Amino acid sequence: MYKPGGTIAETLTRIQSKSYVLPAIQREFVWKPEQIERLFDSLMQGYPFGTFLFWKVEAETSGKFKFYDFVLNYHQRDAAHCPELGIIHHQSVTAVLDGQQRLTALNIGLRGSMAIKQPNKWWTNPDAFPVRKLRLDLLAPSSPDEDGVRYRFRFLDDQQAERDEAAHWFLVSDVLGMKDGPAMVSALRKRGLDGDALEAAYTGVDRLHRIVHAHNLVNYYEEETQDLERVLNIFIRLNSGGTILSYSDLLLSIAVAQWKQVDARAEIHRLVDELNRIGTGFALSQDFVLKAGLMLADIASVGFKVENFTTTNMLVLEANWPAIRSALVRTVELASSFGLNGQTLRADSALLPIAYYLYKRNAPANYVSHSQFADDREAIRCWLVRSLIKASGIWGSGLDTLLTALREGIQTSDLLTFPVEQLRQVMSQRGKSLTFEPAEIEDLLHLEYGDKRTFPLLSLLFPFVDLRNQFHMDHVFPISRFTPARLQRQGFGEADIDTLARHANTLPNLQLLDGAINIEKRAIMPKE
């Protein structure tokens, strides 16, 4: 039996007062700004909002569980995770089992903001994450576009809203404290609106106000059990058939519920953030860390299967977590010293056998830099680079089986040096040879700037470039010289122009250069 939960405004008040919370088994907020904009358009058009599943946690048992708050001001780099709430003692709360994404979207749209990284800016640049709030264009045409969107909601910063002279952007959060009727008309007049524009604006804001304050849109089913196992089972049944919730999210939820001493969610998210800040930045995910946990903890297979996330296995993972964590940090530091980052690391899974090797040999903190380990590091680099260059896709199909077999190969080695030969044999037996046939080498000659295989290949061709320092992937002949007009002025015919333009961005015209040298070189021709 579904119960009425009141208006959106009342629901947000409960979120603000921490009456509505998120259980530890819930995942992170994953919606993009466009999805929030679309949700508000759907509400304005009167489409069904969906129902919710709430878990009523009694005051006597609330102190046994861990809870999180809803995201309010989302920042992709600095505040992407749900804030942890302290232990809630002797206070009943309502935990949201289904509907977290929709409620968080409302919370952000009506009370908060989003800061998403802008393209072509470094993650370390504070200007790469402009803070944007949800706005409604009060003067947009009311007819639906080709996607059926009728109301123009957008996340904009103040400068964007001011620059758009063709629109009249209304800050959606203002509707929470706004009164309806004559007071609303007066507020809109103060914004410089009158005549037809005032009438159109009033129609839009009044509808938004009624959606938020007047319509009882929140309906829910309430689960009253205080048994976490039952709640976990409900959560899995609800979400395992969904496509938006990744399976690793579901399995992380199980780990969260089973770790005894450490907060699994906070630890894994903290590690992911730390790994991604190493060097010039990586794009590793919680999937990578969870799979690494299964591999390094010697759990039977490394597959994302519920049977691998038993209580026994999760306690083994928790007990070994500090050493696993250190090995992963060391591995990514090593990859960074090879010049790799989020843009050039073609397959994250390629790092897992390296992590397992470093974990098993208990690699010291100075492994990445000390000359004592130089030969071992070079062996790892050559193996890793070859596996990343392979066009056939070493790290694609049959990944879990391959990783499990590579783990066995490392287990049977002496662990004094990286077991390149054993791993090559294991890979070859599974049709994933690291040997390059002539046709493959021919194919490599046509790799283009931007292909994720290009940098690893260049790192083999230019071994004298110190990839620990800033370096650039550079065009030997400046790319600016390859426009049809400039080539024509140099006396090339039409056929040659097409050929040169086609090859300008390919391997024969690419090199690795020390960053300072490349800046000094700029667009100078090779002879000069």
Legacy VTK file of the C-alpha trace (Angstrom):
# vtk DataFile Version 3.0
C-alpha trace
ASCII
DATASET POLYDATA
POINTS 528 float
0.000 0.000 0.000
1.542 3.300 -1.113
1.375 6.285 1.219
1.148 10.002 0.369
4.432 11.797 1.079
3.362 15.383 0.494
4.806 18.061 -1.775
8.304 18.466 -3.192
8.880 21.450 -0.877
7.928 19.383 2.182
10.193 16.542 1.024
13.153 18.916 0.632
12.520 20.240 4.133
12.798 16.670 5.451
16.065 16.213 3.537
17.364 19.491 4.963
16.456 18.479 8.519
18.118 15.041 8.048
14.788 13.248 8.539
15.320 11.686 5.103
18.762 10.070 4.802
20.609 7.604 2.594
21.616 4.159 3.924
25.234 3.077 3.475
24.173 0.538 0.844
23.097 3.335 -1.479
25.325 4.344 -4.360
26.643 7.770 -5.344
24.733 10.426 -7.245
25.316 9.749 -10.958
22.915 11.995 -12.846
24.263 14.559 -15.292
22.971 18.166 -15.455
20.928 17.332 -18.568
19.044 14.623 -16.670
18.098 17.051 -13.897
16.926 19.590 -16.498
14.830 16.880 -18.154
13.287 15.844 -14.802
12.101 19.397 -14.134
10.639 19.622 -17.665
8.770 16.349 -17.053
7.346 17.694 -13.778
6.228 20.906 -15.479
4.515 18.883 -18.212
2.676 16.816 -15.607
4.340 13.507 -16.401
4.336 10.776 -13.690
7.064 11.330 -11.131
7.322 7.710 -9.994
7.056 6.231 -6.523
9.655 5.774 -3.783
10.693 3.030 -1.402
11.513 4.238 2.101
12.907 2.292 5.056
11.604 3.409 8.432
14.486 3.046 10.889
13.338 3.094 14.496
15.050 5.217 17.153
16.095 2.077 19.054
18.073 0.674 16.081
19.217 3.765 14.144
22.551 3.824 16.014
23.471 0.424 14.518
23.590 1.689 10.945
25.651 4.154 8.923
23.844 6.881 6.994
24.734 9.535 4.432
23.283 12.904 3.501
22.017 13.910 0.060
24.364 15.780 -2.267
23.521 19.497 -2.346
26.338 21.399 -4.086
27.826 18.828 -6.443
31.448 19.419 -7.463
32.889 16.812 -9.828
36.368 17.051 -8.289
35.910 18.286 -4.709
32.411 17.196 -3.608
31.155 14.314 -5.752
30.326 11.955 -2.877
27.390 11.823 -0.507
28.470 13.443 2.796
28.712 10.992 5.680
26.452 11.608 8.656
27.673 10.749 12.124
26.110 7.924 14.098
22.452 8.779 14.678
21.513 7.753 18.214
17.952 7.473 19.584
16.376 9.187 16.583
14.080 7.604 14.014
14.915 8.396 10.393
13.589 7.519 6.963
16.229 5.926 4.710
15.638 6.098 0.964
16.043 2.700 -0.720
14.645 3.662 -4.121
14.405 7.185 -5.530
17.740 8.623 -4.383
18.677 9.978 -7.821
15.350 11.800 -8.279
15.364 13.276 -4.770
18.999 14.385 -5.106
18.185 15.959 -8.479
15.383 17.953 -6.820
17.675 18.896 -3.934
20.359 20.202 -6.293
17.928 21.893 -8.671
15.914 23.687 -6.003
18.529 24.263 -3.296
22.027 23.630 -4.649
24.383 23.752 -7.617
26.569 21.698 -9.956
30.226 22.219 -10.886
31.252 19.995 -13.794
34.740 20.029 -15.344
34.901 22.051 -18.546
36.694 20.588 -21.580
40.281 21.607 -22.376
41.084 22.654 -18.807
43.326 20.877 -16.291
41.708 19.167 -13.306
43.984 21.216 -11.057
42.666 24.497 -12.508
40.018 25.993 -10.177
38.446 27.737 -13.194
37.750 24.340 -14.768
34.713 23.861 -12.475
32.343 26.855 -12.757
29.498 26.698 -10.224
26.190 26.581 -12.060
22.625 26.722 -10.763
19.400 25.572 -12.372
17.479 28.289 -14.201
14.306 28.482 -16.276
14.056 30.672 -19.364
10.782 32.521 -18.784
10.594 33.777 -22.378
11.339 30.512 -24.211
8.720 29.318 -26.750
6.173 27.006 -25.123
6.020 24.551 -28.030
7.929 21.272 -27.499
11.196 20.609 -29.347
11.949 17.433 -31.319
12.718 15.573 -28.066
9.434 16.597 -26.498
11.038 19.149 -24.155
8.690 22.106 -23.586
10.379 24.082 -20.797
13.930 25.410 -21.170
15.779 24.516 -17.954
19.558 24.974 -17.934
22.416 24.878 -15.414
24.172 28.246 -15.900
26.565 30.419 -13.964
25.774 34.107 -13.405
27.908 35.285 -16.337
26.252 32.875 -18.773
22.789 33.993 -17.676
23.692 37.677 -18.043
25.263 37.219 -21.485
22.160 35.519 -22.920
20.200 38.630 -23.886
17.578 36.669 -25.836
16.432 34.834 -22.694
15.177 35.815 -19.248
16.704 33.334 -16.829
14.841 32.717 -13.560
16.796 31.089 -10.709
14.736 27.983 -9.889
15.735 28.066 -6.207
13.936 31.419 -5.848
10.584 29.635 -6.133
11.061 28.015 -2.705
10.699 31.311 -0.858
8.298 32.980 -3.307
4.604 33.594 -2.621
1.990 33.046 -5.304
-0.674 35.410 -6.655
-0.154 39.191 -6.633
3.168 38.890 -4.752
4.546 36.754 -7.604
3.392 39.277 -10.236
5.031 42.072 -8.256
8.296 40.106 -7.976
8.340 39.525 -11.731
7.631 43.219 -12.457
10.675 44.120 -10.384
12.704 42.006 -12.815
11.724 44.423 -15.612
8.947 42.318 -17.131
5.628 43.717 -18.379
2.979 43.141 -21.035
3.077 39.817 -22.895
6.484 38.990 -21.424
5.100 39.390 -17.889
2.119 37.196 -18.714
4.342 34.436 -20.196
6.747 34.629 -17.254
3.928 34.504 -14.713
2.454 31.413 -16.388
5.797 29.571 -16.151
6.712 30.604 -12.599
3.182 29.999 -11.299
3.229 26.477 -12.729
6.655 25.793 -11.196
5.408 27.162 -7.842
2.384 24.865 -7.864
4.514 21.858 -8.830
6.811 22.528 -5.854
4.393 23.809 -3.197
0.867 22.608 -4.020
0.852 19.246 -5.785
1.257 16.139 -3.629
3.637 14.359 -6.001
5.613 12.212 -3.553
4.155 8.766 -2.939
6.038 5.930 -1.279
5.992 2.389 0.023
7.468 1.996 3.508
9.518 -0.989 4.687
9.488 -1.265 8.483
11.845 -4.212 9.176
14.960 -3.479 11.245
16.823 -6.478 9.759
19.677 -5.272 7.533
19.869 -8.592 5.662
16.251 -8.227 4.537
16.793 -4.603 3.558
19.913 -5.563 1.595
17.967 -8.294 -0.179
15.223 -5.826 -1.105
17.826 -3.383 -2.395
19.509 -6.049 -4.564
16.176 -7.227 -5.985
15.202 -3.656 -6.757
18.422 -2.717 -8.481
19.979 -5.825 -10.016
17.627 -5.597 -12.991
18.339 -1.938 -13.622
20.789 -0.707 -16.199
21.628 2.696 -14.694
22.950 1.236 -11.440
26.258 -0.448 -12.312
26.808 -3.911 -10.898
29.892 -2.699 -9.067
27.698 -0.118 -7.275
25.556 -2.977 -6.080
28.548 -5.016 -4.947
30.089 -2.008 -3.205
26.834 -1.724 -1.284
27.282 -5.321 -0.102
30.877 -4.613 0.951
29.741 -1.516 2.841
27.264 -3.598 4.803
29.832 -6.295 5.674
33.071 -4.472 6.574
33.335 -4.264 10.349
36.131 -1.794 11.200
36.524 0.336 8.077
33.959 2.403 6.167
34.206 0.638 2.785
32.431 3.361 0.827
34.565 6.187 2.221
37.798 4.179 1.876
37.203 3.153 -1.732
36.071 6.598 -2.836
38.988 8.223 -1.042
41.404 5.848 -2.768
39.851 6.451 -6.207
40.233 10.212 -5.706
43.841 9.817 -4.540
44.785 7.586 -7.490
43.249 9.994 -9.968
45.296 12.900 -8.580
48.626 11.139 -9.167
50.856 12.694 -11.849
48.899 14.578 -14.498
45.704 12.764 -13.535
44.039 9.406 -14.190
40.416 8.396 -14.777
40.215 5.263 -12.645
36.869 4.178 -11.189
35.533 2.253 -8.235
35.166 -0.717 -10.629
38.963 -0.715 -10.976
39.496 -0.612 -7.197
36.899 -3.311 -6.484
38.370 -5.633 -9.112
41.846 -4.925 -7.717
40.543 -5.840 -4.262
39.254 -9.202 -5.521
42.516 -9.890 -7.350
44.954 -8.840 -4.641
43.012 -10.502 -1.818
43.285 -13.834 -3.707
39.517 -14.280 -3.852
38.695 -17.289 -6.073
37.898 -15.358 -9.251
38.092 -11.654 -9.986
34.622 -11.520 -11.525
31.917 -9.135 -10.374
29.665 -11.868 -8.999
27.571 -11.741 -5.848
29.098 -15.051 -4.686
32.535 -13.390 -4.589
31.223 -10.802 -2.125
30.472 -13.180 0.748
30.970 -12.067 4.326
34.123 -14.209 4.575
35.655 -12.728 1.416
34.790 -9.173 2.424
36.436 -9.644 5.824
39.577 -10.951 4.061
39.516 -7.878 1.821
39.087 -5.576 4.825
41.921 -7.251 6.754
44.329 -6.803 3.828
43.073 -3.380 2.815
46.076 -1.272 3.997
48.542 -3.384 1.966
46.204 -3.490 -1.045
45.802 0.260 -0.879
49.580 0.817 -0.791
50.129 -1.509 -3.747
47.549 0.346 -5.864
49.064 3.743 -5.056
52.520 2.405 -5.922
51.195 0.944 -9.191
49.625 4.184 -10.376
52.732 6.137 -9.367
54.721 3.701 -11.502
52.346 4.129 -14.466
52.667 7.900 -14.084
56.471 7.605 -14.171
56.030 5.828 -17.527
54.277 8.979 -18.788
50.789 7.455 -18.668
47.674 9.298 -17.525
43.923 9.190 -17.995
44.219 10.192 -21.646
46.917 7.679 -22.612
46.140 4.648 -20.440
44.139 2.592 -22.898
43.057 -0.153 -20.471
42.930 0.296 -16.692
42.898 -3.485 -16.192
46.464 -3.708 -17.545
47.623 -2.269 -14.208
46.092 -5.078 -12.135
48.778 -7.771 -12.690
51.415 -5.141 -11.851
49.529 -4.241 -8.662
49.321 -7.910 -7.703
53.075 -8.363 -8.249
53.931 -5.271 -6.161
51.494 -6.431 -3.475
52.965 -9.943 -3.281
56.578 -8.711 -3.134
55.595 -5.988 -0.652
57.223 -3.277 -2.769
58.695 -0.483 -0.609
57.715 3.176 -0.838
60.841 3.993 -2.888
60.190 1.283 -5.493
59.230 3.848 -8.151
62.370 5.953 -7.744
65.272 3.894 -6.335
67.967 2.737 -8.786
67.944 -0.671 -7.101
64.628 -1.437 -8.842
65.410 0.198 -12.219
65.693 -3.073 -14.184
62.482 -4.410 -12.654
60.640 -1.192 -13.522
61.901 -1.376 -17.112
60.695 -4.980 -17.431
57.252 -3.907 -16.195
57.203 -0.913 -18.557
58.033 -2.958 -21.653
55.409 -5.599 -20.779
52.752 -2.985 -20.033
53.448 -0.894 -23.137
53.341 -3.904 -25.466
50.016 -4.994 -24.000
48.574 -1.482 -24.463
49.737 -1.216 -28.081
48.238 -4.515 -29.206
45.370 -3.714 -31.610
43.630 -7.033 -30.949
42.694 -5.854 -27.488
44.478 -7.836 -24.800
42.277 -6.347 -22.104
38.868 -6.896 -23.715
36.899 -10.125 -23.884
37.644 -12.875 -21.364
39.178 -10.338 -18.984
38.271 -12.043 -15.695
39.632 -15.399 -16.862
42.850 -13.752 -18.086
43.393 -11.821 -14.845
42.839 -14.938 -12.746
45.369 -16.857 -14.888
47.913 -14.012 -14.722
47.529 -14.002 -10.943
48.344 -17.714 -10.858
51.406 -17.054 -13.050
52.686 -14.450 -10.605
51.967 -16.728 -7.626
54.223 -19.447 -9.060
57.098 -17.025 -9.793
59.959 -16.270 -7.404
58.728 -12.645 -6.981
62.326 -11.408 -7.169
61.699 -9.871 -10.598
58.579 -9.154 -12.609
57.783 -12.513 -14.299
57.542 -11.269 -17.892
58.119 -14.664 -19.518
55.519 -16.487 -17.398
52.943 -13.804 -18.159
53.708 -13.881 -21.895
53.139 -17.641 -21.914
49.860 -17.341 -19.995
48.642 -14.682 -22.414
49.757 -16.583 -25.504
47.905 -19.722 -24.343
44.726 -17.647 -24.291
45.190 -16.190 -27.765
46.519 -12.873 -26.445
50.091 -12.983 -27.678
52.414 -10.021 -27.158
54.279 -10.884 -30.370
53.671 -8.464 -33.258
53.149 -9.906 -36.739
54.315 -7.893 -39.810
50.733 -6.864 -40.622
50.304 -5.477 -37.100
53.518 -3.477 -37.370
52.317 -2.086 -40.703
49.083 -1.054 -38.978
51.028 0.758 -36.245
52.622 3.023 -38.881
49.193 4.544 -39.473
48.382 5.333 -35.826
47.079 8.871 -35.475
47.561 11.653 -32.968
44.889 11.087 -30.324
44.804 7.291 -30.632
45.436 5.868 -27.152
48.047 3.485 -28.593
50.143 6.305 -30.051
51.763 7.506 -26.834
52.812 4.026 -25.592
54.355 3.333 -29.007
56.192 6.672 -29.061
57.532 5.937 -25.575
59.293 2.888 -27.066
60.584 4.839 -30.071
61.895 7.710 -27.921
63.362 5.936 -24.859
65.686 8.858 -24.105
62.815 11.214 -23.207
62.414 11.348 -19.411
58.694 10.750 -19.031
58.766 11.691 -15.348
59.142 15.313 -16.433
56.702 17.349 -18.496
56.729 16.122 -22.101
54.660 16.784 -25.199
53.504 14.681 -28.127
54.731 16.902 -30.949
54.444 17.104 -34.733
57.865 16.898 -36.420
56.636 19.053 -39.315
54.272 21.640 -37.747
50.637 20.710 -38.285
49.913 24.316 -39.277
51.946 23.734 -42.463
49.507 21.137 -43.796
46.579 23.344 -44.826
45.715 22.998 -48.551
46.541 26.680 -49.153
50.014 26.487 -47.585
50.872 23.232 -49.323
49.730 24.704 -52.641
52.005 27.703 -52.125
54.875 25.255 -51.547
54.253 23.850 -55.032
52.526 20.565 -54.188
49.932 19.143 -56.564
46.412 18.161 -55.549
47.209 14.431 -55.145
50.264 15.189 -52.975
48.261 17.660 -50.886
45.669 14.975 -50.072
48.405 12.466 -49.183
50.341 14.902 -46.995
47.202 16.095 -45.219
46.236 12.463 -44.546
49.636 11.627 -43.031
50.209 14.883 -41.123
48.640 13.486 -37.947
50.076 9.968 -38.186
53.018 8.249 -36.497
55.796 9.203 -38.994
55.167 12.887 -38.221
54.992 12.483 -34.432
57.680 12.594 -31.738
58.035 12.955 -27.982
59.767 16.124 -26.839
60.665 17.565 -23.471
57.969 20.114 -22.690
60.335 23.078 -22.418
61.987 22.209 -25.747
58.614 21.891 -27.484
57.472 25.298 -26.215
60.728 26.774 -27.484
60.377 24.944 -30.827
56.805 26.092 -31.486
56.057 25.835 -35.233
59.666 25.863 -36.474
60.562 23.486 -39.309
62.871 20.510 -38.508
65.813 21.802 -40.551
65.838 25.063 -38.609
LINES 1 529
528 0 1 2 3 4 5 6 7 8 9 10 11 12 13 14 15 16 17 18 19 20 21 22 23 24 25 26 27 28 29 30 31 32 33 34 35 36 37 38 39 40 41 42 43 44 45 46 47 48 49 50 51 52 53 54 55 56 57 58 59 60 61 62 63 64 65 66 67 68 69 70 71 72 73 74 75 76 77 78 79 80 81 82 83 84 85 86 87 88 89 90 91 92 93 94 95 96 97 98 99 100 101 102 103 104 105 106 107 108 109 110 111 112 113 114 115 116 117 118 119 120 121 122 123 124 125 126 127 128 129 130 131 132 133 134 135 136 137 138 139 140 141 142 143 144 145 146 147 148 149 150 151 152 153 154 155 156 157 158 159 160 161 162 163 164 165 166 167 168 169 170 171 172 173 174 175 176 177 178 179 180 181 182 183 184 185 186 187 188 189 190 191 192 193 194 195 196 197 198 199 200 201 202 203 204 205 206 207 208 209 210 211 212 213 214 215 216 217 218 219 220 221 222 223 224 225 226 227 228 229 230 231 232 233 234 235 236 237 238 239 240 241 242 243 244 245 246 247 248 249 250 251 252 253 254 255 256 257 258 259 260 261 262 263 264 265 266 267 268 269 270 271 272 273 274 275 276 277 278 279 280 281 282 283 284 285 286 287 288 289 290 291 292 293 294 295 296 297 298 299 300 301 302 303 304 305 306 307 308 309 310 311 312 313 314 315 316 317 318 319 320 321 322 323 324 325 326 327 328 329 330 331 332 333 334 335 336 337 338 339 340 341 342 343 344 345 346 347 348 349 350 351 352 353 354 355 356 357 358 359 360 361 362 363 364 365 366 367 368 369 370 371 372 373 374 375 376 377 378 379 380 381 382 383 384 385 386 387 388 389 390 391 392 393 394 395 396 397 398 399 400 401 402 403 404 405 406 407 408 409 410 411 412 413 414 415 416 417 418 419 420 421 422 423 424 425 426 427 428 429 430 431 432 433 434 435 436 437 438 439 440 441 442 443 444 445 446 447 448 449 450 451 452 453 454 455 456 457 458 459 460 461 462 463 464 465 466 467 468 469 470 471 472 473 474 475 476 477 478 479 480 481 482 483 484 485 486 487 488 489 490 491 492 493 494 495 496 497 498 499 500 501 502 503 504 505 506 507 508 509 510 511 512 513 514 515 516 517 518 519 520 521 522 523 524 525 526 527
